[in-house]
Structure formats: C-alpha cells, structure tokens
Amino acid sequence: MTHYDAPHATEYVVERSLPPSRHELGRMTFTEVDGGTEVRWITRAEMRLPLLGAPLTRLLVRPILTHTFHNILNAADEALTRHATRHQA
C-alpha cells in the first residue's frame, strides 16, 4: 500500500505477480452517492514480455482483470447488502 486516505482512496503497487508484470499503480476511490458508494478501481500494469507484453496485456490480461475486479466488487456489494438487510430487521 502506497497511499491511504480513508474513507476516500487507497493506492497500492503489486511487487510480484504471475505472470510477471510491471505494475505502476493500483487505485481505488470511494465516492458517496445516493443509496451507497461508487467504487472506481484503476490499475496500470503491463506483462513483462519483450515485444509481446503490451499487446498481450491489452488483448488478454485487461479483459481478465476487468472481469475479476467486477466480480470482487459485485461480491462485496452483495455481502454488504445482506449485512445491512439483516441489521435493519
């Protein structure tokens, strides 16, 4: 973790990954909106592979990361909704 500004933002860098990548930035920002919180998750990384790293990142890694991040945020939303519903009763 490289920066923490609760409850607004957090930033991080991934030092090791598989496949190996150069990770420059991970940032999550949290903005209050009607009925909840908007979360924006941004990451800047590229596979470490001469000549093929950039295109493989765009074509393969980016869609996988986007799908994974959406799954994580959807699971968090469902868990928080269940928790709130239980405690309202």
N, C-alpha and C positions, 0 to 999 in steps of 0.2 A: 504494500500500500504506500503510495507516494503523497497522497493528499486526502484529508478528511475534513469536510465542512458540514457537520451534522446540523440539521437534517436535510441539507440541500444537495450535497455532492460527495462523491468519493472517486479517487483515481488510483490506478494501480498499473504495474508493469509485470508481465509474465517473463520470468527469467529463463525458465526451461520448459520445453514443450515437445510433444511428439505428434506429428513430425516436427523437426527443428524449425523454428521460425524466429524472425526478428520482430519483436513486439515493442512498439514505440509508446502506445498509450491505451489504457482502458479507462473509460469514464462512465459513471452512472450519475445522472442528475434526477432530482426528485422535485416535482412542482405540484403544489396543491391545486386541484381542480374540483369543480362541483362533483360531489359523490366519491371523491377518492384522491389518488395521487397519480400523476403521469410520471412514468419512468422512461428515461431515454438512456439507452445503453450503446455506447460507441466504443469501438476498438479499432486500432490501427496496427496491422501486422502484415507480414509477408513471409511466405515459406522461404527457407534458406536453401535455394537450389539454383545454381548458376543457369542463367538464360531462361529457365522454365518457372522460376519462383513466382514472378509477377503474374503470368497468365494462369498458372495453376491456382494461385490464390484467388483470382477473380472468378475463374470457372468452377472450381471445386470447393475450395475452403470457405469462401464467402457465403455461398448458399447453406452450407452445413452449419456454420457459426450462426447465421441469421435464424435458421430453424431451431437450433439449440437454445439461443437466447430467448426466442419467443416461447419455447416450451418451459423454460425456467420461470419466466415472468408470468405465464399463464398458471403454472402450478402454485406460485406464490399468491397470485390473486385468488385462486380457488381456496387455498388454505386460509387466507385472511378473511375471506367471505364466510367460510364455515365457522371460523372462530368468532367473528362478530355476530353471526346469527345465533350461536349457542349462548353468547353472553347477553343478548337482548331479551331472551325469554325469562 
